[in-house]
Amino acid sequence: MTEPTLHHVPCSDSSGGHRMAWWQWGDPTASRLVVCVHGLSRQGRDFDVVARALLQRAADTGQPLRVVCPDVVGRGESDWLKDPMGYQFVTYVGDMLAMLSQLHRSAPLDTLDWVGTSMGGIIGLSLAGMPKLPLPVPIRRLILNDVGPAIEWAALERIGQYLGRSGTFATIEQAAEAMRAVSTSFGPHTDEQWLALSRPMLKALPEGGFRLHYDPAIAVPFAHVTQEASVQGEAALWQIYDQITAETLVLRGADSDLLSVATSQAMQKRGPQARVVEFAGVGHAPTLVALDQVLTVLDFLLPASTDTPQPS
């Protein structure tokens, strides 16, 4: 399968419920599942390159596989919430549990792996480190892409400067250039790669032109976060991290302003004692498009053989 199929799952919230969209790749009956979850203002098609590569590796090694890439509520093809204050991790974790339950009912799971970029990593960290949550199976392998329990306040301030302020664009190319200007930390991309990442980020307007795919109101709860609240949240996330039993890999942009060297080093010593791989010339966050990034993901989740060296 070279293109994914779009599905939805009904989810509950305080305003009557919503639907979360998810993109499915590969064998819908496979018992082995990889879930890939995007960052704060992104969407599930960010993982097209990784999904195709995972399916090719699975085919090469004779392992049936399905890959699922949700659009977190308020993004992509998912509904927008009536109450903007619902755009918080408690909602996101609940939605993922609903999706996993639906997937498990459609074809029982026996292996679950998670790839999470930034916000998607915190969701995965929460699911893996809270053992009483009703997961169909425990998370076996967890990739945290440029995120950890401690998030640098300066990075949150930087993100807050553009989050929710999208405007409209006359063309896809104009929009891609505007996004590129605020995403230089993603590292080098060819024009073709950047357009591929940009197209799913846009929605056509009835009157012509384009807007960004997400609900601008996702910025509302983000703007309410104080530095004090961030520190309190960090303490709670470290407690959750310390309970993770999944084999864990941390990917870090060497120039990241969100995941510090000190935090990544602490993640190697605490909890699951994660392995860390850094990518030079990249900040927050690696897009998992460059070949070295893709191969790192593949070799961790689907080693070509038992002799395949793992990241260290």
Buried (B, 14 or more C-beta within 10 A) or exposed (E): BEEBEEBBBEBEBEEEEBBBBBBBBBBBEBBBBBBBBBBBBBBBBBBBBBBBBBBEBBEEEEBEBBBBBBBBBBBBBBBBBEBBEBBBBEBBBBBBBBBBBBBBEEEEBEBBBBBBBBBBBBBBBBBBBBEEBEBBBBBBBBBBBBBBBBBBBEBBEBBBEBBBEBEEBEEBEEBBEBBBEBBEBBBEBEEEBBBBBBEBBBEEEEEEBBBBBBBBBBBBBBEEBEEEEBEEBBEEBBEBBEEBBBBBBBBBBEBBBBBBEEBBEBBBEBBBEBBBBBBEEBBBBBBBBBEEBBEBBBBBBBBEEEEEEEBE
